[in-house]
Amino acid sequence: MAVVENISSTEQSRIEGAKACMEALRQSVESHATSSSASETVSDSFRRMDATAARIMALAGPISPRAAGVLGLLVELAIDSIEHGYSVTGQLEHAQSGAHQFESTMTVQQIEASRARYASDAAEMMEAA
C-alpha cells in the first residue's frame, strides 16, 4: 500500500525544481556526448555551455542578483564537471591557486576577454599539433 504524503505547495515546487534541474543536466550530458568532437569550435562549446546555464537559471525563476551569483557558480561547477570531468574539489583548488577564475565571479566584459583568450590559445594549440 502506497503512503500518500501531504506535502506543501512550497515543498512540491522545490521538488519539481530539483527534478527539472536534473533533467536539464541530463540533457547537457547527452548534448556534450553527441556534439563534443574535434570539429566542434570553441564558440560551439561555449554556446552549448551557455544554453545549459540559461536553462537551469530560468528554472529558478526570478531571484535576487546575489542568489543568481550563488546559483550561477553552482551551475558553472556542474557544467565544468560535465564538459571536462573536473571534480568540484579540483575546480576550487585550481581557482584558489589563481590559475582559473569562474565566469560567475566576472563582469560580462571580463568573460568576453577571457573567452577570446581561450579561443586564441586553443587555435594556437591546434596549429601547433
DRENMI-372492 format. One record per residue: residue number from 0; residue in one letter; x, y, z of N, C-alpha, C in turn. Coordinates in steps of 0.001 Angstrom, whole numbers, padded with zeros to 6 digits, always signed. Example, Ala and Ser with C-alpha at 12.3 -4.5 7.8 and 13.67 -1.06 7.14 Angstrom:
<recs>
+-------+------+---------+---------+---------+---------+----------+---------+---------+---------+---------+
! pamar ! numi !  n.east ! n.north !    n.up ! ca.east ! ca.north !   ca.up !  c.east ! c.north !    c.up !
+-------+------+---------+---------+---------+---------+----------+---------+---------+---------+---------+
!     0 !    A ! +013190 ! -005690 ! +007800 ! +012300 !  -004500 ! +007800 ! +013200 ! -003300 ! +007800 !
!     1 !    S ! +012850 ! -002250 ! +007080 ! +013670 !  -001060 ! +007140 ! +012900 ! +000030 ! +007870 !
+-------+------+---------+---------+---------+---------+----------+---------+---------+---------+---------+
</recs>
This chain:
<recs>
+-------+------+---------+---------+---------+---------+----------+---------+---------+---------+---------+
! pamar ! numi !  n.east ! n.north !    n.up ! ca.east ! ca.north !   ca.up !  c.east ! c.north !    c.up !
+-------+------+---------+---------+---------+---------+----------+---------+---------+---------+---------+
!     0 !    M ! +000844 ! -001168 ! +000000 ! +000000 !  +000000 ! +000000 ! +000898 ! +001242 ! +000000 !
!     1 !    A ! +000665 ! +002124 ! -000938 ! +001475 !  +003343 ! -001057 ! +001081 ! +004344 ! +000014 !
!     2 !    V ! +002084 ! +005010 ! +000523 ! +001848 !  +006048 ! +001516 ! +001646 ! +007361 ! +000780 !
!     3 !    V ! +000567 ! +008030 ! +001050 ! +000282 !  +009311 ! +000425 ! +000740 ! +010390 ! +001387 !
!     4 !    E ! +001681 ! +011206 ! +000912 ! +002189 !  +012275 ! +001749 ! +001406 ! +013549 ! +001498 !
!     5 !    N ! +001220 ! +014289 ! +002534 ! +000589 !  +015586 ! +002423 ! +001709 ! +016617 ! +002443 !
!     6 !    I ! +002136 ! +017040 ! +001252 ! +003241 !  +017982 ! +001201 ! +002731 ! +019363 ! +000805 !
!     7 !    S ! +003438 ! +020357 ! +001275 ! +003026 !  +021735 ! +000994 ! +003353 ! +022098 ! -000451 !
!     8 !    S ! +002714 ! +023140 ! -000938 ! +002987 !  +023594 ! -002301 ! +004431 ! +024084 ! -002416 !
!     9 !    T ! +004980 ! +024613 ! -001324 ! +006378 !  +025052 ! -001334 ! +007301 ! +023864 ! -001520 !
!    10 !    E ! +007047 ! +022781 ! -000781 ! +007855 !  +021576 ! -000930 ! +007704 ! +020988 ! -002325 !
!    11 !    Q ! +006473 ! +020949 ! -002818 ! +006210 !  +020405 ! -004145 ! +006967 ! +021205 ! -005201 !
!    12 !    S ! +006952 ! +022517 ! -005072 ! +007661 !  +023382 ! -006017 ! +009163 ! +023133 ! -005954 !
!    13 !    R ! +009711 ! +022976 ! -004748 ! +011134 !  +022701 ! -004574 ! +011506 ! +021385 ! -005253 !
!    14 !    I ! +010695 ! +020374 ! -005032 ! +010951 !  +019050 ! -005609 ! +010870 ! +019110 ! -007132 !
!    15 !    E ! +009866 ! +019788 ! -007650 ! +009722 !  +019918 ! -009103 ! +010910 ! +020675 ! -009699 !
!    16 !    G ! +011381 ! +021708 ! -008992 ! +012547 !  +022452 ! -009461 ! +013786 ! +021583 ! -009510 !
!    17 !    A ! +013986 ! +020767 ! -008478 ! +015144 !  +019873 ! -008441 ! +015072 ! +018850 ! -009568 !
!    18 !    K ! +013894 ! +018299 ! -009805 ! +013736 !  +017315 ! -010888 ! +013961 ! +017957 ! -012251 !
!    19 !    A ! +013477 ! +019183 ! -012435 ! +013688 !  +019893 ! -013703 ! +015176 ! +020186 ! -013909 !
!    20 !    C ! +015869 ! +020524 ! -012834 ! +017307 !  +020777 ! -012915 ! +018050 ! +019490 ! -013283 !
!    21 !    M ! +017665 ! +018381 ! -012677 ! +018295 !  +017096 ! -013014 ! +018086 ! +016778 ! -014492 !
!    22 !    E ! +016895 ! +017064 ! -015017 ! +016606 !  +016815 ! -016425 ! +017475 ! +017717 ! -017318 !
!    23 !    A ! +017616 ! +018988 ! -016943 ! +018459 !  +019906 ! -017722 ! +019907 ! +019431 ! -017720 !
!    24 !    L ! +020392 ! +018956 ! -016587 ! +021758 !  +018426 ! -016512 ! +021896 ! +017151 ! -017343 !
!    25 !    R ! +020884 ! +016290 ! -017306 ! +020909 !  +015069 ! -018122 ! +020986 ! +015431 ! -019602 !
!    26 !    Q ! +020190 ! +016420 ! -020014 ! +020218 !  +016862 ! -021405 ! +021582 ! +017439 ! -021768 !
!    27 !    S ! +022203 ! +018131 ! -020824 ! +023536 !  +018688 ! -021057 ! +024548 ! +017569 ! -021275 !
!    28 !    V ! +024451 ! +016527 ! -020467 ! +025351 !  +015377 ! -020623 ! +025164 ! +014759 ! -022006 !
!    29 !    E ! +023912 ! +014577 ! -022421 ! +023635 !  +013990 ! -023741 ! +024143 ! +014896 ! -024854 !
!    30 !    S ! +023915 ! +016195 ! -024709 ! +024364 !  +017154 ! -025712 ! +025877 ! +017129 ! -025837 !
!    31 !    H ! +026550 ! +017065 ! -024703 ! +028017 !  +017019 ! -024719 ! +028498 ! +015747 ! -025406 !
!    32 !    A ! +027861 ! +014641 ! -025091 ! +028288 !  +013353 ! -025650 ! +028075 ! +013295 ! -027160 !
!    33 !    T ! +027001 ! +013925 ! -027652 ! +026700 !  +013827 ! -029077 ! +027343 ! +014922 ! -029921 !
!    34 !    S ! +027677 ! +016071 ! -029322 ! +028210 !  +017157 ! -030144 ! +029657 ! +017500 ! -029849 !
!    35 !    S ! +030224 ! +016924 ! -028831 ! +031616 !  +017198 ! -028498 ! +032506 ! +016385 ! -029427 !
!    36 !    S ! +033249 ! +017077 ! -030248 ! +034142 !  +016379 ! -031173 ! +035273 ! +017309 ! -031569 !
!    37 !    A ! +036194 ! +016762 ! -032309 ! +037338 !  +017555 ! -032755 ! +036900 ! +018681 ! -033684 !
!    38 !    S ! +035779 ! +018488 ! -034389 ! +035312 !  +019513 ! -035322 ! +034543 ! +020637 ! -034629 !
!    39 !    E ! +034194 ! +020430 ! -033366 ! +033466 !  +021465 ! -032640 ! +034398 ! +022635 ! -032340 !
!    40 !    T ! +033908 ! +023836 ! -032567 ! +034725 !  +025012 ! -032290 ! +034591 ! +025408 ! -030821 !
!    41 !    V ! +035506 ! +026250 ! -030376 ! +035430 !  +026793 ! -029016 ! +034114 ! +027540 ! -028860 !
!    42 !    S ! +033738 ! +028273 ! -029892 ! +032482 !  +029019 ! -029864 ! +031281 ! +028086 ! -029691 !
!    43 !    D ! +031297 ! +026957 ! -030395 ! +030219 !  +025970 ! -030265 ! +030141 ! +025449 ! -028829 !
!    44 !    S ! +031291 ! +025165 ! -028263 ! +031346 !  +024653 ! -026897 ! +030782 ! +025672 ! -025907 !
!    45 !    F ! +031185 ! +026927 ! -026046 ! +030663 !  +027965 ! -025150 ! +029158 ! +028144 ! -025333 !
!    46 !    R ! +028684 ! +028064 ! -026578 ! +027232 !  +028188 ! -026823 ! +026466 ! +027072 ! -026109 !
!    47 !    R ! +026993 ! +025856 ! -026192 ! +026332 !  +024719 ! -025542 ! +026319 ! +024902 ! -024028 !
!    48 !    M ! +027446 ! +025332 ! -023457 ! +027516 !  +025535 ! -022013 ! +026600 ! +026685 ! -021582 !
!    49 !    D ! +026571 ! +027763 ! -022375 ! +025699 !  +028896 ! -022055 ! +024224 ! +028495 ! -022096 !
!    50 !    A ! +023862 ! +027661 ! -023058 ! +022466 !  +027216 ! -023169 ! +022065 ! +026404 ! -021940 !
!    51 !    T ! +022959 ! +025539 ! -021479 ! +022670 !  +024761 ! -020275 ! +022516 ! +025670 ! -019070 !
!    52 !    A ! +023432 ! +026611 ! -018922 ! +023372 !  +027536 ! -017787 ! +022081 ! +028356 ! -017828 !
!    53 !    A ! +021720 ! +028852 ! -018989 ! +020500 !  +029657 ! -019121 ! +019259 ! +028824 ! -018790 !
!    54 !    R ! +019248 ! +027575 ! -019254 ! +018105 !  +026697 ! -018988 ! +017944 ! +026473 ! -017484 !
!    55 !    I ! +019040 ! +026220 ! -016802 ! +018971 !  +025956 ! -015363 ! +018625 ! +027233 ! -014598 !
!    56 !    M ! +019245 ! +028348 ! -014964 ! +018946 !  +029611 ! -014278 ! +017470 ! +029980 ! -014450 !
!    57 !    A ! +016909 ! +029720 ! -015624 ! +015497 !  +030028 ! -015869 ! +014575 ! +029191 ! -014990 !
!    58 !    L ! +015004 ! +027973 ! -014664 ! +014196 !  +027109 ! -013803 ! +013978 ! +027728 ! -012425 !
!    59 !    A ! +014958 ! +028501 ! -011976 ! +014870 !  +029108 ! -010644 ! +013828 ! +030221 ! -010596 !
!    60 !    G ! +013494 ! +030774 ! -011741 ! +012554 !  +031891 ! -011756 ! +013243 ! +033150 ! -011269 !
!    61 !    P ! +012465 ! +034167 ! -010975 ! +013065 !  +035433 ! -010532 ! +013772 ! +035269 ! -009189 !
!    62 !    I ! +015038 ! +035661 ! -009157 ! +015821 !  +035601 ! -007929 ! +016663 ! +036871 ! -007826 !
!    63 !    S ! +017141 ! +037141 ! -006640 ! +017963 !  +038335 ! -006425 ! +019296 ! +038190 ! -007152 !
!    64 !    P ! +019967 ! +039300 ! -007447 ! +021286 !  +039210 ! -008079 ! +022273 ! +038377 ! -007265 !
!    65 !    R ! +022221 ! +038490 ! -005952 ! +023135 !  +037697 ! -005119 ! +022823 ! +036203 ! -005257 !
!    66 !    A ! +021551 ! +035852 ! -005221 ! +021166 !  +034449 ! -005398 ! +021558 ! +033962 ! -006790 !
!    67 !    A ! +021471 ! +034839 ! -007783 ! +021881 !  +034477 ! -009144 ! +023377 ! +034167 ! -009178 !
!    68 !    G ! +024166 ! +034902 ! -008389 ! +025598 !  +034622 ! -008310 ! +025874 ! +033275 ! -007684 !
!    69 !    V ! +025146 ! +032975 ! -006617 ! +025315 !  +031682 ! -005940 ! +024938 ! +030547 ! -006884 !
!    70 !    L ! +023752 ! +030647 ! -007472 ! +023287 !  +029602 ! -008377 ! +024181 ! +029517 ! -009607 !
!    71 !    G ! +024624 ! +030669 ! -010111 ! +025494 !  +030685 ! -011287 ! +026781 ! +029920 ! -011067 !
!    72 !    L ! +027378 ! +030094 ! -009887 ! +028616 !  +029372 ! -009592 ! +028351 ! +027868 ! -009505 !
!    73 !    L ! +027277 ! +027469 ! -008867 ! +026954 !  +026049 ! -008764 ! +026703 ! +025438 ! -010144 !
!    74 !    V ! +026016 ! +026184 ! -010993 ! +025766 !  +025718 ! -012357 ! +027089 ! +025594 ! -013109 !
!    75 !    E ! +027958 ! +026573 ! -012938 ! +029257 !  +026540 ! -013610 ! +030081 ! +025328 ! -013164 !
!    76 !    L ! +030059 ! +025036 ! -011877 ! +030766 !  +023854 ! -011367 ! +030210 ! +022585 ! -012004 !
!    77 !    A ! +028887 ! +022494 ! -012092 ! +028265 !  +021302 ! -012683 ! +028621 ! +021176 ! -014159 !
!    78 !    I ! +028555 ! +022276 ! -014885 ! +028852 !  +022240 ! -016318 ! +030313 ! +021879 ! -016557 !
!    79 !    D ! +031231 ! +022460 ! -015783 ! +032649 !  +022110 ! -015935 ! +032881 ! +020629 ! -015652 !
!    80 !    S ! +032139 ! +020088 ! -014722 ! +032254 !  +018665 ! -014430 ! +031774 ! +017838 ! -015622 !
!    81 !    I ! +030646 ! +018237 ! -016197 ! +030091 !  +017520 ! -017352 ! +031006 ! +017663 ! -018564 !
!    82 !    E ! +031409 ! +018879 ! -018859 ! +032178 !  +019162 ! -020070 ! +033611 ! +018635 ! -020006 !
!    83 !    H ! +034226 ! +018744 ! -018820 ! +035652 !  +018453 ! -018729 ! +036014 ! +017362 ! -017725 !
!    84 !    G ! +035032 ! +016879 ! -016967 ! +035293 !  +015831 ! -015994 ! +035965 ! +016319 ! -014722 !
!    85 !    Y ! +035962 ! +017631 ! -014509 ! +036598 !  +018179 ! -013311 ! +035749 ! +017907 ! -012079 !
!    86 !    S ! +036404 ! +017591 ! -010986 ! +035687 !  +017470 ! -009713 ! +035513 ! +018867 ! -009132 !
!    87 !    V ! +034544 ! +019021 ! -008264 ! +034346 !  +020314 ! -007601 ! +035596 ! +020673 ! -006811 !
!    88 !    T ! +036149 ! +019706 ! -006104 ! +037360 !  +019952 ! -005324 ! +038490 ! +020435 ! -006226 !
!    89 !    G ! +038683 ! +019763 ! -007335 ! +039739 !  +020153 ! -008268 ! +039529 ! +021547 ! -008832 !
!    90 !    Q ! +038285 ! +021863 ! -009159 ! +037983 !  +023189 ! -009701 ! +038266 ! +024282 ! -008675 !
!    91 !    L ! +037845 ! +024040 ! -007437 ! +038059 !  +025042 ! -006390 ! +039544 ! +025217 ! -006085 !
!    92 !    E ! +040290 ! +024115 ! -006068 ! +041733 !  +024205 ! -005838 ! +042412 ! +024959 ! -006976 !
!    93 !    H ! +041984 ! +024689 ! -008194 ! +042535 !  +025362 ! -009369 ! +042265 ! +026870 ! -009289 !
!    94 !    A ! +041063 ! +027232 ! -008880 ! +040710 !  +028648 ! -008745 ! +041490 ! +029301 ! -007608 !
!    95 !    Q ! +041631 ! +028588 ! -006513 ! +042348 !  +029130 ! -005359 ! +043817 ! +029385 ! -005691 !
!    96 !    S ! +044379 ! +028587 ! -006584 ! +045778 !  +028765 ! -006975 ! +045958 ! +029989 ! -007870 !
!    97 !    G ! +044845 ! +030542 ! -008346 ! +044912 !  +031694 ! -009240 ! +044969 ! +031308 ! -010708 !
!    98 !    A ! +044962 ! +030013 ! -010999 ! +045066 !  +029543 ! -012375 ! +043732 ! +029586 ! -013126 !
!    99 !    H ! +042652 ! +029779 ! -012413 ! +041324 !  +029782 ! -013033 ! +040426 ! +030765 ! -012300 !
!   100 !    Q ! +039566 ! +031409 ! -013056 ! +038564 !  +032281 ! -012449 ! +037208 ! +031858 ! -012991 !
!   101 !    F ! +036243 ! +031690 ! -012115 ! +034907 !  +031299 ! -012542 ! +034202 ! +032469 ! -013202 !
!   102 !    E ! +033523 ! +032199 ! -014310 ! +032815 !  +033257 ! -015019 ! +031764 ! +033926 ! -014148 !
!   103 !    S ! +031191 ! +033189 ! -013224 ! +030154 !  +033776 ! -012365 ! +030726 ! +034825 ! -011412 !
!   104 !    T ! +032057 ! +034919 ! -011339 ! +032688 !  +035940 ! -010500 ! +033250 ! +037083 ! -011343 !
!   105 !    M ! +032910 ! +037100 ! -012640 ! +033461 !  +038094 ! -013561 ! +032366 ! +038984 ! -014137 !
!   106 !    T ! +032779 ! +040146 ! -014642 ! +031852 !  +041009 ! -015372 ! +031695 ! +040457 ! -016784 !
!   107 !    V ! +030689 ! +040937 ! -017494 ! +030473 !  +040497 ! -018878 ! +031704 ! +040788 ! -019729 !
!   108 !    Q ! +032303 ! +041959 ! -019546 ! +033492 !  +042311 ! -020320 ! +034658 ! +041368 ! -020003 !
!   109 !    Q ! +034817 ! +041005 ! -018741 ! +035882 !  +040078 ! -018368 ! +035648 ! +038701 ! -018974 !
!   110 !    I ! +034393 ! +038267 ! -019002 ! +034062 !  +036967 ! -019603 ! +034411 ! +036978 ! -021084 !
!   111 !    E ! +034011 ! +038046 ! -021777 ! +034303 !  +038129 ! -023215 ! +035807 ! +038095 ! -023474 !
!   112 !    A ! +036577 ! +038828 ! -022689 ! +038035 !  +038840 ! -022858 ! +038633 ! +037470 ! -022542 !
!   113 !    S ! +038145 ! +036838 ! -021489 ! +038639 !  +035520 ! -021100 ! +038352 ! +034490 ! -022190 !
!   114 !    R ! +037153 ! +034540 ! -022752 ! +036784 !  +033587 ! -023799 ! +037593 ! +033828 ! -025072 !
!   115 !    A ! +037857 ! +035085 ! -025372 ! +038670 !  +035399 ! -026552 ! +040094 ! +034851 ! -026378 !
!   116 !    R ! +040661 ! +035024 ! -025179 ! +041993 !  +034472 ! -024899 ! +041983 ! +032948 ! -025024 !
!   117 !    Y ! +040939 ! +032327 ! -024472 ! +040830 !  +030865 ! -024521 ! +040758 ! +030396 ! -025976 !
!   118 !    A ! +039943 ! +031062 ! -026788 ! +039799 !  +030686 ! -028194 ! +041124 ! +030858 ! -028935 !
!   119 !    S ! +041829 ! +031933 ! -028637 ! +043123 !  +032174 ! -029267 ! +044131 ! +031100 ! -028864 !
!   120 !    D ! +044175 ! +030792 ! -027584 ! +045083 !  +029745 ! -027099 ! +044760 ! +028391 ! -027729 !
!   121 !    A ! +043465 ! +028088 ! -027842 ! +043048 !  +026813 ! -028436 ! +043449 ! +026756 ! -029910 !
!   122 !    A ! +043301 ! +027878 ! -030630 ! +043677 !  +027913 ! -032033 ! +045176 ! +027704 ! -032183 !
!   123 !    E ! +045957 ! +028325 ! -031334 ! +047415 !  +028156 ! -031378 ! +047801 ! +026700 ! -031104 !
!   124 !    M ! +047132 ! +026079 ! -030169 ! +047423 !  +024678 ! -029853 ! +047095 ! +023774 ! -031041 !
!   125 !    M ! +045980 ! +024066 ! -031719 ! +045579 !  +023259 ! -032882 ! +046587 ! +023427 ! -034021 !
!   126 !    E ! +047064 ! +024634 ! -034197 ! +048043 !  +024886 ! -035260 ! +049363 ! +024182 ! -034970 !
!   127 !    A ! +049736 ! +024147 ! -033700 ! +050995 !  +023526 ! -033302 ! +050939 ! +022003 ! -033411 !
!   128 !    A ! +049739 ! +021456 ! -033345 ! +049592 !  +019988 ! -033345 ! +049763 ! +019371 ! -034695 !
+-------+------+---------+---------+---------+---------+----------+---------+---------+---------+---------+
</recs>
